[in-house]
Amino acid sequence: MIKKALVTGVTGQDGAYLAEFLLEKGYEVHGIKRRTSLFNTDRIDHLYEGPEVKTRRFVLHHGDLTDSSSLIRIIQQVQPDEIY
């Protein structure tokens, strides 16, 4: 069974490196990015696969750590094994 990881701040340096590392380890990675980070995706552009890819293992979610309702929604939807 493939493990799922939820990475907050995935567009930042550490989050992008962690996402890449987890993908290399075979994880399905879900990343949270703020809507204000729309133009700051250079670090993860090489990881992103569009929704048309059926076997994609890297998925972006819009959310904010200060908005508990969006975090709960994402966690319930993804049901991650690990949260970073």
C-alpha positions in Angstrom: 0.0 0.0 0.0 1.3 3.4 -1.0 1.8 5.8 1.9 0.3 9.3 1.7 2.1 12.3 3.0 0.7 15.8 3.4 3.4 18.5 3.1 2.6 22.1 4.3 4.5 24.9 2.7 5.3 22.7 -0.3 6.3 25.7 -2.4 9.1 26.7 0.0 12.6 25.4 -0.2 12.3 22.8 2.6 8.8 21.7 1.5 9.9 21.2 -2.1 12.9 19.2 -1.1 10.8 17.1 1.2 8.2 16.4 -1.4 10.8 15.4 -3.9 12.5 13.1 -1.3 9.1 11.4 -0.4 8.2 10.9 -4.1 11.6 9.2 -4.6 10.7 6.9 -1.6 7.4 5.9 -3.4 5.0 8.1 -1.4 1.9 9.8 -2.8 2.5 13.4 -1.8 -0.1 16.1 -1.3 1.1 19.6 -0.9 -0.6 22.6 0.7 0.1 26.0 -0.8 -1.5 29.3 -0.1 -3.3 31.1 -2.9 -0.9 33.9 -2.5 1.9 31.5 -3.6 0.4 31.2 -7.1 3.5 32.8 -8.7 6.0 31.0 -6.4 5.9 27.5 -7.8 9.3 27.3 -9.4 10.6 24.8 -6.8 7.8 22.3 -7.5 7.0 22.8 -11.2 9.1 19.8 -12.1 7.1 17.6 -9.7 3.6 18.7 -10.8 1.4 16.4 -12.9 -1.9 17.7 -14.1 -5.3 16.3 -13.1 -5.5 14.4 -16.4 -2.7 12.1 -15.3 -4.5 9.1 -13.7 -1.4 7.8 -11.8 -0.2 11.1 -10.5 1.5 11.0 -7.1 1.9 14.7 -6.5 -1.2 16.7 -5.8 -1.5 20.4 -4.9 -4.2 21.7 -2.5 -5.0 25.4 -1.8 -5.1 26.1 1.9 -3.7 28.2 4.7 -2.4 27.0 8.0 -4.3 29.8 9.7 -7.6 28.6 8.3 -8.6 25.5 10.4 -11.6 24.7 8.2 -9.5 24.4 5.1 -6.9 22.2 6.9 -9.7 19.9 8.2 -11.2 19.6 4.8 -7.8 18.7 3.2 -6.9 16.2 5.9 -10.4 14.5 5.6 -10.1 14.4 1.8 -6.5 13.2 1.7 -6.4 11.0 4.8 -2.6 11.1 5.0 -0.4 8.7 6.8 2.0 11.4 7.7 1.8 15.2 8.0 4.8 17.5 7.7 
